[in-house]
Amino acid sequence: MKLSPALIEGKLLRRYKRFLADVALPDGEIMTIHCPNTGSMKNCWEENTPCWYSDSGNPKRKYRHTLEITTTPEGAKAGVNTGRANHLVEEAISTGVVVELQGYDALRREVKYGEENSRIDILLEGDAGACYVEVKNVTLAEGARGMFPDAVSTRGTKHLRELEKLAQSGVRAVLFYCVQHDQIATVEAAADIDPAYAEALAQALKSGVEVIAYRAKLDAEEICLIESVPFLPAQ
């Protein structure tokens, strides 16, 4: 995903009230911007470190700028705009980067499905049938180990139940981890943070749900998925 205009660099001072962040600009001005991340953002930012933000160009927005990339305590880059994850995965499928999800003729977004009033992020359709793809953004890391979720996620657990029911009925169901962190080498469930999610994921795997994980390249000019990383199921 080419970014036009390119992201702007600043220094992240703090994140607060969940959806706000203060950023220091090169001229010393401090600006409050929107933080588009409902999670804890655990381990993926630190005070007084470089960050990158986008400018909507819309003066009518209360906060026209959006936090996009942060610097972790280890010096990695993390993409904290969870709203980009679906677009990154869609682009990577359409351009052939995600080899596991090729061969479909149509792609639809936000399609209602399931028994719990859910919407699937991406629905692929073709002669071979349908493929339901649920996308999750991964930024939590301990060393090179990526984990999801970074806070208790009842919504994520609900989606796993929905995917499990699809798989049990013979429909292809995929959980896709969009890794917006340039030092994550593997992905696994964060069982210590959300045991119920980890248990639901283990059950979904037994029922035939597939897990795919791809890591992103992150810079001011472009954010895109570039390579697969292994998913590590619980032992």
C-alpha positions as CSV (number, residue, x, y, z in Angstrom):
1,M,0.0,0.0,0.0
2,K,1.7,3.1,-1.2
3,L,1.1,6.0,1.1
4,S,0.2,9.4,-0.5
5,P,1.0,11.7,1.0
6,A,3.8,9.9,2.9
7,L,3.6,9.6,6.7
8,I,5.1,12.4,8.8
9,E,7.7,11.7,11.5
10,G,7.3,13.0,15.1
11,K,8.1,11.9,18.6
12,L,5.5,10.0,20.6
13,L,5.1,11.5,24.0
14,R,2.1,9.6,25.4
15,R,-1.0,7.7,24.6
16,Y,-4.1,8.4,26.8
17,K,-7.8,8.1,26.9
18,R,-7.4,5.1,24.6
19,F,-7.9,7.1,21.4
20,L,-5.5,10.0,21.8
21,A,-1.8,10.5,21.6
22,D,0.5,13.6,22.0
23,V,3.3,14.0,19.4
24,A,6.2,16.4,19.5
25,L,7.0,18.0,16.1
26,P,10.5,19.0,15.0
27,D,9.8,22.6,15.7
28,G,8.9,21.8,19.3
29,E,5.1,22.1,18.9
30,I,3.1,19.4,20.7
31,M,0.0,18.1,18.7
32,T,-2.8,15.8,19.9
33,I,-3.7,13.2,17.3
34,H,-6.1,10.2,16.9
35,C,-4.9,6.8,18.1
36,P,-6.9,4.2,16.1
37,N,-6.2,1.2,18.3
38,T,-8.6,-0.3,20.8
39,G,-6.1,-2.7,22.3
40,S,-3.6,-2.2,25.1
41,M,-0.7,-1.6,22.6
42,K,1.4,-3.5,25.1
43,N,5.1,-3.6,24.2
44,C,4.7,-1.7,21.0
45,W,5.5,1.9,22.0
46,E,7.7,3.9,24.4
47,E,7.7,7.5,25.4
48,N,10.0,9.9,23.5
49,T,10.6,7.6,20.6
50,P,10.0,8.1,16.8
51,C,6.5,7.7,15.5
52,W,4.9,8.3,12.1
53,Y,1.4,9.7,11.5
54,S,-0.9,10.5,8.6
55,D,-2.7,13.7,7.7
56,S,-6.2,13.3,6.5
57,G,-6.1,16.8,5.1
58,N,-9.6,17.4,6.5
59,P,-9.7,20.5,8.6
60,K,-13.3,19.6,9.8
61,R,-12.0,16.6,11.7
62,K,-11.5,17.2,15.4
63,Y,-8.2,15.3,15.1
64,R,-7.2,15.4,11.5
65,H,-3.9,13.4,12.1
66,T,-3.7,9.7,12.8
67,L,-1.0,7.7,14.6
68,E,0.2,4.9,12.2
69,I,3.6,3.6,13.3
70,T,5.3,3.5,16.6
71,T,8.7,2.4,17.9
72,T,8.9,-0.4,20.3
73,P,11.2,-0.5,23.4
74,E,13.4,-2.8,21.4
75,G,13.6,-0.4,18.4
76,A,11.2,-2.2,16.1
77,K,8.5,-0.6,14.1
78,A,4.9,-1.5,14.9
79,G,1.8,-0.5,12.8
80,V,-0.8,0.5,15.3
81,N,-3.6,1.6,13.0
82,T,-5.8,-1.5,13.1
83,G,-8.0,-0.1,10.4
84,R,-5.3,-0.7,7.9
85,A,-5.1,-4.5,8.5
86,N,-8.1,-5.5,6.3
87,H,-6.8,-3.3,3.4
88,L,-3.3,-4.8,3.7
89,V,-4.6,-8.3,3.5
90,E,-6.9,-7.6,0.6
91,E,-4.1,-6.0,-1.3
92,A,-1.8,-8.9,-0.6
93,I,-4.4,-11.4,-1.8
94,S,-5.1,-9.4,-4.9
95,T,-1.5,-9.0,-5.9
96,G,-0.7,-12.7,-5.3
97,V,1.5,-12.2,-2.2
98,V,-0.6,-14.5,-0.1
99,V,-0.2,-17.7,-2.1
100,E,-2.5,-19.7,0.2
101,L,-5.5,-17.6,-0.9
102,Q,-5.3,-17.6,-4.7
103,G,-7.7,-19.1,-7.2
104,Y,-10.8,-17.1,-6.3
105,D,-12.7,-15.0,-8.7
106,A,-14.4,-12.5,-6.4
107,L,-13.6,-10.7,-3.1
108,R,-16.2,-9.1,-0.9
109,R,-15.8,-7.2,2.4
110,E,-17.8,-7.0,5.6
111,V,-20.4,-9.7,4.7
112,K,-22.9,-10.8,7.3
113,Y,-22.6,-14.4,8.4
114,G,-22.9,-16.8,11.2
115,E,-25.2,-17.3,14.2
116,E,-23.9,-14.5,16.4
117,N,-24.6,-11.4,14.1
118,S,-21.0,-11.3,12.8
119,R,-19.4,-9.8,9.7
120,I,-16.6,-11.6,7.9
121,D,-13.7,-9.3,7.0
122,I,-13.1,-10.9,3.6
123,L,-15.2,-13.3,1.7
124,L,-13.5,-15.0,-1.3
125,E,-15.7,-16.8,-3.9
126,G,-14.9,-19.0,-6.9
127,D,-15.7,-22.3,-8.6
128,A,-14.1,-24.2,-5.7
129,G,-16.5,-22.6,-3.2
130,A,-16.2,-19.9,-0.6
131,C,-13.5,-18.9,1.8
132,Y,-14.2,-16.8,4.9
133,V,-11.2,-14.8,6.1
134,E,-11.2,-13.2,9.5
135,V,-8.3,-10.6,9.9
136,K,-6.5,-9.8,13.2
137,N,-3.8,-7.2,13.6
138,V,-0.7,-8.4,15.6
139,T,1.6,-5.9,17.3
140,L,2.3,-7.6,20.7
141,A,5.8,-9.1,20.8
142,E,8.1,-10.6,23.3
143,G,11.4,-10.8,21.6
144,A,10.6,-12.3,18.1
145,R,7.4,-14.0,19.4
146,G,4.3,-12.3,18.2
147,M,1.1,-12.9,20.2
148,F,-2.6,-12.1,19.9
149,P,-4.6,-10.6,21.5
150,D,-2.9,-7.9,23.5
151,A,-5.9,-7.6,25.8
152,V,-8.9,-9.8,26.6
153,S,-10.9,-10.1,23.4
154,T,-14.4,-11.4,23.7
155,R,-15.0,-10.3,20.1
156,G,-12.0,-12.3,18.9
157,T,-13.3,-15.4,20.7
158,K,-16.8,-14.9,19.2
159,H,-15.2,-14.8,15.7
160,L,-13.3,-18.1,16.4
161,R,-16.6,-19.7,17.3
162,E,-18.1,-18.5,14.0
163,L,-15.2,-19.8,12.0
164,E,-15.3,-23.1,13.8
165,K,-19.0,-23.6,12.8
166,L,-18.1,-22.8,9.2
167,A,-15.3,-25.3,9.1
168,Q,-17.5,-28.0,10.7
169,S,-20.0,-27.4,7.9
170,G,-17.3,-28.0,5.2
171,V,-16.7,-24.3,4.3
172,R,-13.1,-23.1,4.2
173,A,-12.5,-20.8,7.2
174,V,-9.3,-18.8,7.7
175,L,-7.9,-16.8,10.6
176,F,-5.4,-14.3,9.1
177,Y,-2.9,-12.6,11.4
178,C,-1.7,-9.4,9.8
179,V,1.6,-8.8,11.5
180,Q,2.4,-5.1,11.6
181,H,5.7,-5.4,13.4
182,D,9.0,-5.8,11.6
183,Q,10.8,-8.0,14.2
184,I,8.1,-10.6,14.8
185,A,9.2,-14.0,13.5
186,T,6.4,-16.3,14.7
187,V,2.8,-15.9,15.9
188,E,0.9,-17.6,18.7
189,A,-2.1,-17.1,21.0
190,A,-1.5,-15.0,24.0
191,A,-2.8,-17.5,26.4
192,D,-1.5,-15.7,29.5
193,I,-3.5,-12.6,28.5
194,D,-6.7,-14.3,27.2
195,P,-7.0,-18.0,28.1
196,A,-10.5,-18.2,26.7
197,Y,-9.3,-17.0,23.3
198,A,-6.4,-19.5,23.3
199,E,-8.8,-22.3,24.2
200,A,-11.2,-21.3,21.5
201,L,-8.4,-21.1,18.9
202,A,-7.2,-24.6,19.8
203,Q,-10.7,-25.9,19.4
204,A,-11.1,-24.1,16.1
205,L,-7.9,-25.6,14.8
206,K,-9.2,-29.1,15.7
207,S,-12.4,-28.3,13.7
208,G,-10.4,-27.4,10.5
209,V,-10.0,-23.7,10.7
210,E,-6.8,-22.6,9.0
211,V,-4.4,-20.0,10.4
212,I,-2.2,-17.8,8.1
213,A,0.2,-15.1,9.2
214,Y,2.1,-12.6,7.1
215,R,4.4,-9.8,8.2
216,A,4.4,-6.2,6.9
217,K,7.1,-3.9,5.7
218,L,6.6,-0.6,7.5
219,D,8.0,2.8,6.4
220,A,6.8,6.3,5.7
221,E,6.2,5.7,2.0
222,E,4.7,2.2,2.0
223,I,3.0,-0.4,4.3
224,C,2.5,-3.8,2.7
225,L,2.6,-7.5,3.6
226,I,5.7,-9.1,2.3
227,E,6.3,-12.6,3.7
228,S,4.6,-15.4,5.7
229,V,5.7,-16.2,9.3
230,P,5.0,-19.4,11.1
231,F,2.0,-19.8,13.4
232,L,2.8,-21.8,16.5
233,P,-0.2,-23.8,17.9
234,A,-0.3,-24.6,21.6
235,Q,1.5,-27.7,22.5
